[in-house]
Amino acid sequence: MPASTVHRVLTRHGINRLRWMDRPTGQVVRRYERERPGELVHVDIKKLGNIPDGGGHRVMDRRSGESNRYATTGLRTPSGTPRIGYCHIHTAVEDHTRLAYSEILPDERQETAAGFWQRAERFFAGLGITVERVLTDNGSCYRSRLWRDTLRASGIAHKRTRPYRPQTNGKVERFNRTLLDEWAYQRPYTSNQERAEALPDFLHTYNYHRCHTALGGQPPITRVNNPAGQYI
């Protein structure tokens, strides 16, 4: 069958773009957006390798920076030097506005995740956003009683994604990619502290200045505190 015929058939059924498809199932991806700020917040954790003092292989020769390959906390490399471990980027992305709040934390334990959420909730509240529901994956910290009780204390409903379906939490997953491209790997850093100090500037740019395709080229802050039906 000619390729042009196949293309016309796929176009007729609205499935002529691969990015519109869920590749494992072949089903059309259903995109959604909540109608008002606070209706849903996506929460996730991104694990990121620590940077040894002086920098890794991006700023040093590969032999000097090879300890970056040994990123398991609490153990040692074959040469006996401490392994540098991971940091954990906890992130909350508001569905309607795409506003993002992130923190660099040492682990993904339930106490750490609950504390992060309390600060994230205050961040959104400071912008006039009352969170109604939170969506997470099925990580152990999000299945804990502490996480459940932390959300219930604020009257927030908790919803988890289906197992092995990260696309359900796609907005925060997509933000994680932007976080890596435009902050974590945007330039070589010589230490964890240098990279951490660059995070607030990135978040401010993302929320207040960076154009967002899904928002018609406007930054997320433009959708905050607008009258109903007048979102930019």
C-alpha positions in Angstrom: 0.0 0.0 0.0 1.4 3.4 -0.9 2.7 5.5 2.0 0.5 8.4 1.0 -2.6 6.2 1.3 -1.5 5.0 4.8 -1.0 8.6 5.8 -4.4 9.7 4.6 -6.1 6.9 6.6 -4.2 7.7 9.7 -5.0 11.4 9.4 -8.7 10.6 8.9 -8.6 8.8 12.3 -6.5 11.4 14.0 -3.6 9.1 14.7 -1.0 10.4 12.2 1.5 11.6 14.8 3.5 9.2 16.8 3.6 11.6 19.7 -0.2 11.3 20.0 0.1 7.5 20.6 0.9 5.5 23.7 3.6 3.3 22.2 3.2 0.3 24.5 -0.6 -0.1 23.8 -1.1 1.7 20.5 -3.9 3.7 22.0 -4.4 7.4 21.4 -3.1 9.4 24.3 -5.8 11.3 26.1 -4.6 14.8 27.1 -6.4 16.7 29.8 -6.1 19.9 31.7 -8.0 20.9 34.9 -10.3 23.9 34.7 -9.0 25.9 37.6 -5.9 26.3 39.7 -5.6 23.9 42.7 -7.9 21.2 41.3 -5.0 18.8 40.8 -1.3 18.9 41.7 1.2 16.4 40.3 4.0 15.3 42.6 7.1 13.2 41.8 10.7 12.6 42.8 13.7 12.6 40.4 16.9 10.9 41.6 20.0 12.8 40.5 23.7 11.8 41.0 25.7 14.0 43.3 28.7 16.0 42.0 32.0 15.4 43.7 33.9 18.5 44.9 35.8 19.9 42.0 33.3 18.5 39.5 32.7 15.3 37.6 33.8 14.2 34.1 32.0 17.2 32.6 34.6 19.6 34.0 37.5 17.2 34.7 39.1 14.4 32.8 37.2 11.2 32.8 39.6 9.4 35.1 39.4 12.1 37.8 35.6 12.2 37.5 35.0 8.5 37.3 33.6 8.4 40.9 30.4 9.8 39.4 29.7 6.3 38.1 29.6 5.0 41.7 26.4 6.6 42.9 25.2 4.3 45.7 24.9 5.9 49.1 26.8 4.3 52.0 29.1 2.1 50.0 32.6 2.5 48.6 34.2 2.2 45.2 36.7 -0.6 44.4 39.5 1.8 45.2 38.1 2.4 48.7 36.9 6.0 48.2 33.4 6.9 49.4 30.7 6.7 46.8 29.1 10.1 46.1 25.5 9.0 46.2 22.3 10.7 45.0 20.2 13.7 45.8 16.4 13.6 45.3 14.5 16.4 43.5 11.0 16.5 45.0 8.6 18.4 42.7 5.0 19.5 42.7 3.4 20.9 39.4 0.0 22.4 39.4 -2.1 21.0 36.6 -3.9 24.1 35.3 -1.2 26.7 35.6 1.9 24.5 35.3 3.4 26.3 38.3 6.3 24.3 39.7 7.8 24.0 43.1 11.0 21.9 43.7 13.4 21.1 46.5 16.7 19.2 46.6 16.4 16.7 49.5 18.6 13.8 50.7 16.2 10.9 50.3 12.6 9.8 49.4 11.5 8.6 52.8 8.0 9.3 54.0 9.0 12.0 56.5 11.0 13.8 53.8 8.1 13.6 51.3 5.5 14.7 53.8 7.7 17.7 54.9 8.2 18.6 51.2 4.5 18.6 50.6 3.7 20.9 53.5 6.1 23.5 52.1 4.8 23.0 48.6 1.2 23.5 49.8 2.3 26.8 51.5 3.9 27.9 48.2 0.7 27.4 46.3 -1.4 29.0 49.1 0.9 32.0 49.0 -0.3 32.5 45.4 -3.9 32.1 46.3 -4.2 28.5 45.2 -6.1 26.0 47.4 -5.0 22.4 46.5 -7.9 20.0 46.3 -6.2 16.8 45.0 -2.7 15.4 44.6 -1.6 12.8 42.1 1.5 10.6 42.7 3.0 7.4 41.6 3.0 4.3 43.8 6.3 5.0 45.6 6.5 3.7 49.2 6.5 7.2 50.6 3.2 8.0 48.9 1.7 4.8 50.2 2.6 5.6 53.8 0.1 6.5 56.6 2.1 9.7 57.2 1.6 10.9 53.6 -2.1 10.0 53.8 -2.6 11.8 57.1 -0.6 14.9 55.9 -3.0 15.3 53.0 -6.1 14.6 55.0 -5.1 17.2 57.6 -5.6 19.8 54.8 -8.7 18.2 53.3 -6.7 17.1 50.2 -7.7 14.0 48.3 -4.9 11.6 47.1 -4.9 9.7 43.8 -2.2 7.4 42.6 -1.3 6.4 39.0 -1.9 3.0 37.6 1.3 0.8 38.0 3.7 1.1 35.0 1.8 4.1 33.6 4.0 7.1 34.3 2.3 9.0 31.5 -0.7 9.4 33.8 1.5 11.8 35.8 2.9 13.2 32.6 2.9 16.9 33.5 5.4 16.4 36.3 7.3 13.8 34.2 7.7 16.4 31.4 8.8 19.0 33.9 11.5 16.6 35.2 12.9 16.5 31.7 12.9 20.3 31.5 14.5 20.4 34.9 17.4 18.2 33.7 17.9 20.0 30.4 17.6 23.6 31.6 19.1 23.3 35.1 20.9 20.1 36.1 22.7 19.6 32.8 22.4 23.1 31.5 26.1 23.8 32.2 29.0 22.0 34.0 28.9 22.5 37.8 32.0 22.1 40.1 30.0 21.0 43.2 26.6 20.1 44.5 26.3 23.4 46.2 26.9 25.3 43.0 24.1 23.3 41.2 21.8 23.7 44.2 22.3 27.5 44.2 21.2 27.6 40.6 17.8 25.9 41.2 15.9 29.0 42.6 16.8 31.1 39.6 15.7 28.3 37.2 12.3 27.9 39.0 11.7 31.7 39.0 12.5 31.8 35.3 10.2 28.8 34.6 7.3 30.1 36.6 7.5 33.8 35.7 9.3 34.3 32.4 9.7 31.1 30.4 7.2 30.6 27.6 5.1 27.5 27.8 3.7 25.9 24.7 0.6 24.5 26.4 -0.2 28.0 27.7 -0.2 29.7 24.4 3.4 30.9 24.8 2.7 32.5 28.3 4.5 31.6 31.5 2.6 29.7 34.2 2.1 32.7 36.5 -0.2 34.3 34.0 -2.9 31.7 34.9 -2.9 32.5 38.6 -5.7 34.4 40.2 -7.5 35.3 37.0 -11.3 35.5 37.1 -13.2 32.4 36.1 -13.3 32.0 32.3 -10.6 34.7 31.8 -7.5 32.5 32.0 -4.8 33.7 29.6 
